[in-house]
Each structure stands twice: as structure tokens, then as C-alpha cells.
Amino acid sequence: MPVVDVHTHVYPPSFMDLLRSRTAVPYVRSFPPDASSRLIILPGEDSPSAPSTSRGRPIGPEYYDISKKIEFMDKHHIDISVISLANPWLDFLPASDAGPVAQRVNKEVNELCDQYPGRLFAFGTLPLSAGREVIVEEVARLSKMKYMRGVIMGTSGLGQGLDDLALDPIYEAVQEHQLTVFLHPHYGLTKEVFGLRASDYGHVLPLALGFPLETTIAVTRMLLSSVWDRFRTLSVLLAHSGGTLPFLAGRIESCIDHDNHLMSERNNSGRRSIWDILKNNIYLDAVIYSHVGLKAAVDASGWDRVMFGTDHPFFPPLEAKDSAWPSVQTNYQAVKDAFGENQEAANDVLGCNAMRLLRLTL
């Protein structure tokens, strides 16, 4: 039974060069007296008044050296990783640069996979700040690349969210080429939500709560705007077990059924329910760190639609750097605790589902 990690990131060397060349978020630099490089990807991390050790996160070769990815996989008994560029992807680039950079990064990632045949596959990156024709062309190009199995996207889409009708040609292209969208958060919630003392708590509030709620809101907007009614075979893999979507799906559905405005604006009688979409279009990773959350994901979508992940290279151990990562061990334990003696279900989540959905081969 292979173990497949569907949620694992990399910044390829050319992208690191781009980050190091920048002075605005996102960027990589050191903050004296600390000589180590730090990755700044969120505007809230960029305050000059913050201590150097709280600005962004330390970044080492595990972020960009693909051999370190393989070492991590071997240490944690992972057979295959489906790598993807980490946030904020290419969303920050001007339109004129986005297309060429996407081509370069995707080519580089495909070549990284080719260094370890059978061990690495990838989700490609889209030039979402470019014109729609450029984006659709890149989708078509990705579909012909040996190791590409889908595309990673953030929740802003073209800048107006994933319920933006301007995304329809991109959704259509992804569906036509039978690729999977890996939907990942980045922008979080407004800082006012977390209160005046949010910075006292490190990254806990935006990562533990902001990211999952961002995903939940984005997918709900897709549902409300009938994306899956128009694109009935569009497959979307949601990061972090879908945020809070499995837990709130019933409440979302009830609110739709009882909303006078929606009923007056359109006839909801023929719409697809959130439960239908969870069972037929949405996949969930298992990056949830608890059997409680994992069971909710399984109850919502079925164990045949949930897939193991690690979120490497994020969430490393704070101490004993050469040991096994507690974050990964926690996700393994969650699978064991969720399924007990049902080894078939555990095997499906750990690898068989990803092998089937993403057409992976050892």
C-alpha cells in the first residue's frame, strides 16, 4: 500500500531568486542581528516594529532543495509526493510577468519531478494576474506535461473571489483537461477579527482559524454562484480537510433553503445541494491533526474522497530538527484513530485514493 502526500510544497530555485530580489511582500531576506533568511508572505508579517524573530518564518533548504523533500519523505515513509508551489503563488505579479514566470516555474517543477521518477508528481501554478487567454493556454500546456496532475489556486481567483463569472473559462479548461484544482488559503480574514492582541499569539489565530474559514467562505461562494451547476465534473481538492466546511455544511444548506432573497432572485428547486457536491466534486486532504476533524471530513465526503497530506515544509519541529515531525506523526495517528480496524479505509486515505484520482504510478 503506497503512502501519498497530496499537500506538500516547494519553492523552486527560480522562484526563490524572485523572492530574494523583492523588497515588498512576498520576499525573503534577513533582519539583523539575525543572519538567517526569513520568508515574509503575509502583509501582517511586515511590520518594521516587530522583532526579527517574529517577522515571517525562517526558511532553509527544505523549502527549495528537492533532495530535502525526498529525505523528508523517506524519514516519514512517504512513497509519493504531489508537490505544489506554496502561497502566495504568482498572484502578486503584474500581468506582463505572470505568464512567462508561470511557464518557467511549471517547467522547473516538472523537471524536479523527473529527477525522482515515481516519487514526485505536481500541481501546476497558474498566472492568475494575466489575461484569461494566457491562463487557459497554461492550463492546456500543463495538461501535456508528464508529471502535472492539476493546478493549485488561492481563494482570490482573478482578484474578485472564486464566484467571479470571469473564472468560467478557466474552470471550463480545467474540467475539459480533467485536471484537479487544489484550493489553498492564503489571504485569511481581516486583522480586526482577531483583536488588538493578535500579534501576542504568533501565527496561531490566522493559521488555525483564518485559513480554514477563508477556505470555507470561498467554497460557499462557489456553491452560491452555481459553479458546480455549470461545471458538473469540476474536481476540487480542499486544503486542511475543507476548513470548517464538513462541520458547517448542514447549516449552509439550511440557510440557503430559508433565504428569502435567494428565493426571490432565482429558483433554487434545481440547484445541486452542498451534500451532492461534497460527494461528487470535492475532495478533502487529511491535514487536520485529529481523528475528530478527520471523521467529520469522512462523514461529509466519504473515505474514498479524503487523502493524506503533511503541509511540508511548514510546521517543522521546534526542537530536535533531525527527528520525525510531530505534525506528520499526528496526521498518521489521526488516520489510525479514525478508522480503527478498518484497514481498507485507512489504506485508501493514506494513498489509494490519491493514486486513483490523480492517476499516479510508482
Disulfide bonds with the S-S distance in Angstrom:
none
